[in-house]
Amino acid sequence: MIIFNNQKELKEHLSKLKISLIGFVPTMGALHQGHISLISKSKALCDITVCSIYVNPTQFNKSDDFLNYPKKIKDDIQLLEKNNCDILYSPEDVDLYKRDEIAKNYNFNGIELSLEGKYRPGHFNGMATIVEKLLNIVKPQMVFFGEKDLQQLMIIKELVKQNNISTKVIGCPIIREKNGLAKSSRNQHLSKTDREYCGIIYKQLLLFNNLFKKTDLEVLKKQIITNITSNKKIEIEYLELVNLDTFQIENNIKNNMNYACCIAVSISGIRLIDNIIL
């Protein structure tokens, strides 16, 4: 694996390669099997796979969250090498941002306003700013994102569409732990007890999937919230049915529409998100 810390050198290298398909996996590091599943998908579909590791400051709306985000670059490099990633781009801030540069202000037709956008103001502007920069540097034919961050995936598809970026955005299935908890870099902050308990999140999403067409929506949501919060340490930020085409919250179920159920919880100060496509 070749490692670049400078975008100029990376672009020069990529321009000399006689290949047709570049696959790209942008990450913030602290890699786990969810990330590796994206690398594997890229390896299967593309001639060469580029991974980036960059903890982007503009997408954190809380400074403590940014400072505490896990950083394990040596472990990450070993994991990427083990899984035959071709190129790693791991830049410093100065390689991507000018001094005092702030995130762009985007309009994603309302996709960005609810759920994560409501609870993490400014997050999607920061995320989209760095993804746009990275796509313009790597210029991949395909870029791979996990469906755990479903709203992010929808926004990136809209970003590519609005800016006429010739990259295909590919969403990949959520990778889960044995108890159903969605793999996340934040999971390492959970105690063993909390980690085991959080398996209830996916179990309740499965229950939602089984009952949402048979049960009053508000009654079902209240029941699932009650089930999850039977452990007093866990708090629910949101549990919502969303239209997969518009990513708007729905209060009524309509025939021939595509839905997902999205959830955000906090346990012992650790924030987790998950979803199920219905």
N, C-alpha and C positions, 0 to 999 in steps of 0.2 A: 504494500500500500504506500502510495506517495502522499506526503503531508505538505499542505501549503498553508501559510499564514498570511499570505499577501494575494489580494485579488488580481493584481496585474500579472503575477507569475502564473497563477492558476489559469487565467484566460489565455495567456500565451501557450501554455501546455495543451489546453483543450483545443485550441485552434490548429495545432499541428497534428492532432490525432486523425487518422483516416478511418473514421467510424460513422455510422449513420444514426445510432440511437444512444443518447446519453440519458441515463436515469438519475434522479436526484432525490435524496432524502434529507430534508432540513430538520435538524434537531437542536435541542438545548442541552444535550449531553445527559449524564447520569443514565446511560443506555440500559435497556432491559429487553426482554424477548419481544415486546411489542415493537420496538424500534427494529430489532433484527428481522422480524417478519416483513417489514418494509424493505429492508436491504435484500432479503431473499426474493421478494416479488420483483424488485428492480433487476436483480441478477438474472431472473428467469426471462424477463421481457426485453432487456436492453443489452447493448454491447459493452457498456462500461457504466459503473455505478459510482456516483459522487455523494458523499455524506458531508453535511456541515454540522459543526458543533459551535454554537454561539448563544450564550445566555443574553438575550436581548433586553436591555434596560428599559426601553420605551414601552414594553407591553406589560410591565408590572405597575399596578396602581398603588401598591404598598411597598415602601422601601424595605421593610423587614422581610417581606416575601422574596424580594430580589436578593438580598444579602444572604438569606438562608437557603436559597435554591441549591440543591446538591451539585457539587462540581467534582468530578472524578475522571479527569482527562486521561490519566495513565491507564486506568481500568477500561475506559471507553476505547482507547486505541487498541488495546489487547483484544477486546471483544470484536471490534471491526476487522482486525487482521485475521482473527480466528474464523470469521464468516466471509472472508475474501472480498471485502470492500476494496475498490480500486483506488479511490482518491478520498482524502479527508481535507476539508477546508475548515481551519480552526483559527479565525482571525481575532485580532484585538479590536476594541471599539474604534480606534483611529482609522482602521482600514475600511470601515463601513459608514461612519458618521463624521461629518464635519463638526468642528467645535461649536457647541451650543445648538446644534441641529436638533429639532424636535420632530415628533411623528407627524406625518401628513394627516389631513382631515378628510376621511373618505365618506362617501354616501353609497351604501350597498342596498339601497331600496328597502330599507327597514329590517333587513336580516340581522343587522348589528345592534338593534335597539333593545331586544328582549333578553331574557335569561342571562348569559354571561355578560352581555353588553350592559344590562341593568345593574348587575351586582359588581362588575369590575369596569367602571367607567374609564374609557381611554384604552382599554386592553386591545380591542380589535384594531384601532388605528395604529398602535405600535406594532402589533403582529403583522398587519398588512404592509406596513412600511418596510419591515425587514424582509418579508417574503418577496415583495416586489424587487427589492435590491438584489436579493440572492438569485432570483430567476433571471434578472438581467445580467448577472455575472456569469452564471453557469450555462444559461441558455439551453436547458434540457428539453428533450422531446417529451419526456414524461416526468412528473413529480408525484411523490407518494406520501400520503398522509393517512393516519389512523382514524377510524370512524369513532373512536372514543371522544375526540374533540369534534363532534358532529357539526356544531354551529361554525367552528373554525373552517372545517372542510367546505361548507356551503359558501362561506365568505371568500375563500380562496378561489373557488370556481367562479364566483362573481367578479373577483379582482382580475382574473385572467381574461374573462369575457369583456369587461369594460375597457381594459387596456390593450386589447388585441394582442395578447401575449400568446405565441404559438407553442404553448406547452399543454399537454393533456394532463389533467388533474385526476389522479386515481386514488379512490378511497379504499382502504384495506380493513378487513374485519378486526374487531377488538380481540386482543389476546388476554386471556383471563388466568388468574391463579386457580388452584385446585378448588377453592371454595366459591369461585365465581367472581371474586373481586377483580375489577379491571386493572390490568398492569399499568402502573404509573410510577414515575420517578419519585413522587411524593410518598409512595407506600413505605419507603424505607424509614420514614419518620414515625410510622405507626408502631405502637407497642405490639407485642405478640398477641395480647388479648384483644386489642382494638382491631388488629388485622383479621383475626379470626371472626370477630363479630360482624365486620363489614361485609362478609359474604351474604348477609341478609339483603343488601342493596340489590344485587342481581336476582335473588330469589323473588323479591317483591316486584321487580321489573317483569319477570316471567309471569307472575300472577296478574299484573296489569295486562299483559299481552293476552292472557287467557280470558279475561273478564271484561275488557273495555267495550266490547260490542254487546255485552249481555247485561251490563250493570249501569246504573246512573253514574255519570262521570264524576261528579262531585262527591258522591257517596264513596265511590271506589278510591278516589284520591285521599280522602280523609282516612279511610281504613288502612291504606298502605302507609301513610304518614304515621298513624298510630302504631302500626306493626313495627316500623323501623325505629321509632323513637321510644320503644319500650325500654331500651337502654338509654338512661337519662343523659349519658355523655354525648349522644349524637343529636345534632340539630339539622333540620331541613331548611335549606335556603329556597329551593323551588322544586316542584314536581309538576311537570306540565306536558300536555299533549300538544305536539306541534305538527303543522302541515309541512311535509317534506319538500313540497314544491316551492313554498314561500317562506318557510320557517317562521310563520306566525303562529302564536298560541291559539288553539282551538278550544272552544267550550262546548261545541256540538259536533257529533260524529256524522259525517256525510258518506254516502256510498261512493265507491270508485275514487276515493282519495287515498293518498299515501301518507302515513303518519309515523311518528316516532314518539316515544315517551322519554323525556329528558329529566335528569335529577342532579341536584347538587346538595351535598351534605358537608357538615363539619363535625369532626370527632377529635376531641383533645387538641383543638386548634389546627388540625390538619384538614384542608379542604379537598374534597374528592368529587369528581363528576363522572356520570355514566349515562348510558342511554340504551334503548332497545328499539330497533326498527320493527314496526308492527306489521 
